Amino acid sequence: MGFTGFPDEAFLFYEGLEADNSKTYFTRHKTLYEEAVRAPMLALVEELGPEFGEAHLFRPYRDVRFSKDKTPYKVHQGAFVDLLPAIGLYVEISAAGLFVAGGLYSQAADQLARYRAAVAEPLTGKPLDSIVETLRAGGYEIGGDRLKTRPRDYPADHPRIDLLRHRTLYAGRRHDPEPWIHTADVLGHVQRSWRAFGPLVDWLCAHVHTTTLPRR
């Protein structure tokens, strides 16, 4: 069957999981998760696949090995189209609704150096600035991990100092769980947003690309 929307039960499932993030709750409601959350998300990304590429669904379990927060389950279901490692397109549902995003989600040291060099250089940095401003004008939020101060070796009055402070960079938009989220209209919303993110993702792929550093 094709994608027909996310049922109300998907959001009720996550409301319950936020209130009781336990193995007991998840086990008791696993069938609901599979039918109301995972199956519709799989159907959605399958329909998006021909245009944007194959998406990977994230597991519902949290990696708590190095976290102070030991709650075992994620309170959202995300899917990611990995155009390059950590660069791509994202969609998520949670109790808060639908979230769509696209950009760069982590960088190794060599990628960060290439990113900052490309931002600093007018020939490549100005186009990124224009892309970001176009996305803001279209109602998208610009997010990512950022330094609180300027990065070393770059002046505080650099014309793109705000972009230089970014260690990760993405654009996104959140949608409340309105009635259209329960319908196939979600597909069109995600398509329009992912198309809007295209220039940002293309810039990142061209100028940051894949790390060449060995894995630790």
Backbone torsions as a table, in degrees:
resi	resn	phi	psi	omega
1	MET	NA	146.6	177.4
2	GLY	-77.7	175.0	-179.0
3	PHE	-72.9	131.2	-179.0
4	THR	-124.1	6.1	-179.3
5	GLY	114.3	170.4	176.5
6	PHE	-97.9	122.8	-178.2
7	PRO	-69.3	160.0	179.4
8	ASP	-58.1	-29.8	-179.5
9	GLU	-61.3	-26.7	178.6
10	ALA	-63.1	-41.7	-178.4
11	PHE	-77.1	-32.5	174.5
12	LEU	-66.0	-37.1	177.2
13	PHE	-58.9	-46.2	-178.0
14	TYR	-73.6	-29.8	172.7
15	GLU	-61.6	-42.7	178.2
16	GLY	-67.0	-38.3	-179.6
17	LEU	-68.4	-35.1	176.0
18	GLU	-64.3	-35.2	180.0
19	ALA	-77.8	-30.5	-176.9
20	ASP	-142.5	80.4	-178.4
21	ASN	-84.8	81.0	-175.2
22	SER	-139.9	159.3	176.8
23	LYS	-63.3	-34.9	179.1
24	THR	-60.3	-47.2	179.8
25	TYR	-64.1	-47.8	-175.4
26	PHE	-64.4	-43.0	179.9
27	THR	-62.3	-42.0	-179.6
28	ARG	-64.4	-30.9	-174.8
29	HIS	-112.6	18.7	-176.0
30	LYS	-62.4	-39.4	178.0
31	THR	-61.8	-39.8	176.5
32	LEU	-62.2	-42.7	177.1
33	TYR	-59.2	-47.6	-177.1
34	GLU	-63.1	-40.4	-173.9
35	GLU	-86.0	-37.9	-172.8
36	ALA	-97.1	-21.1	-176.9
37	VAL	-112.7	-64.0	-171.2
38	ARG	-67.3	-45.3	-177.2
39	ALA	-62.8	-47.3	176.5
40	PRO	-62.8	-36.9	178.8
41	MET	-65.3	-40.5	176.2
42	LEU	-61.7	-41.9	179.2
43	ALA	-65.1	-38.4	179.4
44	LEU	-63.7	-51.5	-176.0
45	VAL	-69.6	-25.6	175.2
46	GLU	-64.6	-39.2	179.0
47	GLU	-74.3	-28.2	177.6
48	LEU	-78.1	-22.2	-172.3
49	GLY	-55.2	-46.6	-176.8
50	PRO	-57.8	-31.9	-179.9
51	GLU	-89.8	-39.0	-168.4
52	PHE	-111.4	-16.2	-178.2
53	GLY	108.9	167.0	-177.0
54	GLU	-69.7	136.0	179.6
55	ALA	-105.2	149.5	175.6
56	HIS	-105.7	127.5	175.2
57	LEU	-86.7	131.4	178.8
58	PHE	-76.0	147.3	177.4
59	ARG	-68.2	151.8	-179.5
60	PRO	-76.7	-9.7	-174.2
61	TYR	-91.0	138.0	177.4
62	ARG	-85.2	147.4	171.2
63	ASP	-89.5	105.6	-172.9
64	VAL	-103.0	9.3	-174.4
65	ARG	-60.0	-39.0	-175.1
66	PHE	-117.7	23.7	-176.5
67	SER	-117.1	141.5	173.9
68	LYS	-71.1	-28.5	177.3
69	ASP	-81.1	112.0	-175.9
70	LYS	-100.0	11.9	175.7
71	THR	-61.7	135.0	-167.8
72	PRO	-81.9	-15.9	-171.4
73	TYR	-124.6	145.2	173.2
74	LYS	-73.0	143.6	-179.4
75	VAL	-97.8	31.9	175.3
76	HIS	-159.0	161.3	173.0
77	GLN	-118.5	117.2	-179.5
78	GLY	-113.7	158.8	174.1
79	ALA	-139.7	142.9	-172.4
80	PHE	-135.2	130.5	171.1
81	VAL	-94.2	109.9	-173.2
82	ASP	-90.4	93.0	-179.7
83	LEU	-75.6	-39.0	164.2
84	LEU	-137.3	161.0	-179.6
85	PRO	-51.7	120.2	178.5
86	ALA	70.6	8.5	174.5
87	ILE	-120.8	121.7	-179.7
88	GLY	171.1	-152.5	-171.7
89	LEU	-120.7	142.3	-170.8
90	TYR	-134.4	145.4	172.0
91	VAL	-141.1	144.8	-173.8
92	GLU	-149.7	145.1	167.6
93	ILE	-122.4	150.2	178.8
94	SER	-156.8	-176.1	176.8
95	ALA	-60.8	-25.6	-179.0
96	ALA	-78.8	-13.8	179.7
97	GLY	125.7	-140.8	-176.0
98	LEU	-111.1	138.2	176.3
99	PHE	-129.7	131.1	176.1
100	VAL	-123.3	143.0	-176.8
101	ALA	-156.2	167.5	175.8
102	GLY	-160.7	139.8	178.7
103	GLY	155.8	-146.5	-174.8
104	LEU	-114.5	125.6	-170.6
105	TYR	-112.3	-9.5	172.0
106	SER	-164.1	154.1	-179.6
107	GLN	-141.0	135.3	167.3
108	ALA	-78.4	169.9	-174.8
109	ALA	-58.9	-40.0	-179.1
110	ASP	-70.4	-33.7	176.9
111	GLN	-67.4	-42.6	179.6
112	LEU	-62.6	-40.0	177.6
113	ALA	-63.0	-42.2	178.7
114	ARG	-66.4	-41.0	179.0
115	TYR	-59.0	-49.8	-176.8
116	ARG	-66.8	-38.0	177.9
117	ALA	-63.2	-40.1	-179.8
118	ALA	-70.7	-36.2	177.3
119	VAL	-67.0	-41.0	-176.3
120	ALA	-69.3	-34.1	-178.2
121	GLU	-74.2	122.5	-177.0
122	PRO	-55.4	-38.2	-176.3
123	LEU	-62.0	-33.3	-179.9
124	THR	-107.1	-27.8	-177.5
125	GLY	-74.9	-37.9	-179.5
126	LYS	-62.9	-42.2	176.1
127	PRO	-59.6	-38.7	177.3
128	LEU	-64.5	-43.0	177.6
129	ASP	-57.1	-42.8	178.7
130	SER	-65.1	-41.3	178.1
131	ILE	-60.3	-46.4	-178.7
132	VAL	-63.5	-42.9	-179.8
133	GLU	-66.9	-35.8	176.5
134	THR	-63.7	-41.9	178.5
135	LEU	-65.2	-43.0	177.2
136	ARG	-59.8	-44.4	-180.0
137	ALA	-62.9	-26.9	178.4
138	GLY	-84.9	5.5	176.9
139	GLY	92.2	9.9	179.3
140	TYR	-92.4	143.9	175.7
141	GLU	-88.5	143.2	176.6
142	ILE	-102.9	122.1	-176.1
143	GLY	-129.2	-176.3	178.5
144	GLY	135.6	165.1	176.4
145	ASP	-74.2	128.8	-175.9
146	ARG	-133.0	149.1	170.6
147	LEU	-68.5	147.2	176.0
148	LYS	-76.0	-26.0	177.9
149	THR	-121.5	-176.7	-179.7
150	ARG	-70.5	149.3	173.8
151	PRO	-70.6	150.6	179.1
152	ARG	-57.6	143.3	176.8
153	ASP	79.6	5.3	177.2
154	TYR	-125.2	133.6	-177.1
155	PRO	-71.0	150.8	-178.5
156	ALA	-65.0	-23.5	-178.2
157	ASP	-97.6	16.8	176.8
158	HIS	-60.2	137.6	-176.2
159	PRO	-62.1	-18.3	178.3
160	ARG	-121.5	36.4	-176.8
161	ILE	-60.7	-33.1	179.9
162	ASP	-63.2	-42.6	177.8
163	LEU	-70.2	-34.1	179.0
164	LEU	-64.9	-27.0	-179.8
165	ARG	-72.9	-18.4	-177.8
166	HIS	-70.2	133.9	168.9
167	ARG	-101.2	-26.2	167.1
168	THR	-133.7	159.2	-174.5
169	LEU	-150.8	125.0	176.1
170	TYR	-150.4	159.6	173.0
171	ALA	-112.4	146.0	-178.6
172	GLY	-157.3	166.8	176.8
173	ARG	-147.1	135.9	177.3
174	ARG	-104.2	141.4	177.4
175	HIS	-123.8	128.1	174.3
176	ASP	-62.8	157.9	-179.8
177	PRO	-73.1	69.0	179.7
178	GLU	-80.4	168.1	-175.7
179	PRO	-54.9	-33.5	-177.0
180	TRP	-66.0	-20.9	178.9
181	ILE	-67.8	-19.2	177.5
182	HIS	-86.9	8.6	-176.8
183	THR	-126.6	175.2	178.5
184	ALA	-68.6	-7.8	178.4
185	ASP	-60.1	-21.6	177.0
186	VAL	-54.5	-39.6	-178.3
187	LEU	-55.7	-47.1	-179.6
188	GLY	-65.2	-38.3	178.1
189	HIS	-62.4	-44.4	-179.6
190	VAL	-67.9	-42.1	179.3
191	GLN	-58.6	-46.6	-178.0
192	ARG	-63.8	-41.1	179.7
193	SER	-68.3	-45.8	-179.1
194	TRP	-63.2	-35.4	175.6
195	ARG	-65.4	-40.2	178.4
196	ALA	-63.3	-32.8	179.9
197	PHE	-78.0	-10.4	-175.7
198	GLY	-51.7	-50.9	-179.7
199	PRO	-60.7	-36.7	178.1
200	LEU	-65.6	-48.3	-178.9
201	VAL	-63.9	-40.6	178.7
202	ASP	-62.2	-42.7	179.1
203	TRP	-61.2	-44.9	-179.0
204	LEU	-64.6	-41.9	178.4
205	CYS	-63.2	-38.3	-176.6
206	ALA	-73.0	-35.8	-170.2
207	HIS	-108.8	-21.1	178.9
208	VAL	-101.4	-47.3	-177.0
209	HIS	38.8	-157.8	-166.7
210	THR	-86.5	143.3	175.8
211	THR	-65.7	145.5	174.9
212	THR	-108.2	5.4	-179.5
213	LEU	-78.1	145.9	178.0
214	PRO	-69.1	149.9	176.2
215	ARG	-68.8	143.4	177.7
216	ARG	-79.9	NA	NA
